[in-house]
Amino acid sequence: MTDRRLRLIHSNTVSDRAKNERAAWGFENAQQLGLFDDFCKLRIILVPVAEVTSHKFLRALEERNPELVLDTRAFPDFFSVFVSTSKALDEFKRRGIRYDRVPVQTAVDPEEAWKQLAELKVHLKIYLERPTNAPIFLLASTKRNLSQLSDRLKGYISQEVAEANFEEISE
């Protein structure tokens, strides 16, 4: 065996394979810029849980990809859309969705109703401080409860946010 000195040579030129991989990665991960800046627009999706099928609820979660689910029901259960409440919470956790429960009842005295809405406003303020374009799912038991809550909430949100879009998922 001979004792030759090894020479390591480093080349600054990039191989054709590396160039092609970089170009392919850049093409796949490129993002189209929007024409209109709607990043700060708040989107609230109103969901009457008792009147929505499980398929419709899961499809809405998949399509809209919310960051926050605010449950305003006094007694939250997900038996109409999931097998159990624990399965629903596991699904939210799996998708990276934060679940907050803020009970808002419509048949209480006005002072208590304003306290409940103030707590809801605190949760919305925390969400608004983070720059995200993901919508909020607002859960209520029925359409009637949801319409009463959304009427109060529209005026309440207009104090904090310039624009808010309200959408409803219904059967």
Secondary structure, DSSP 8 states (H G I E B T S, - for coil): ------------S--HHHHHHHHHHHHHT-----SS--TT-EEEEEEEGGGS-HHHHHHHHHHH--SEEEE--SS---TTTSS-HHHHHHHHHHHT-EEEE----SSS-HHHHHHHHHHHHHHHHHHHTS-----EEEEESSHHHHHHHHHHHHHHHHTT-S-EEEEE---
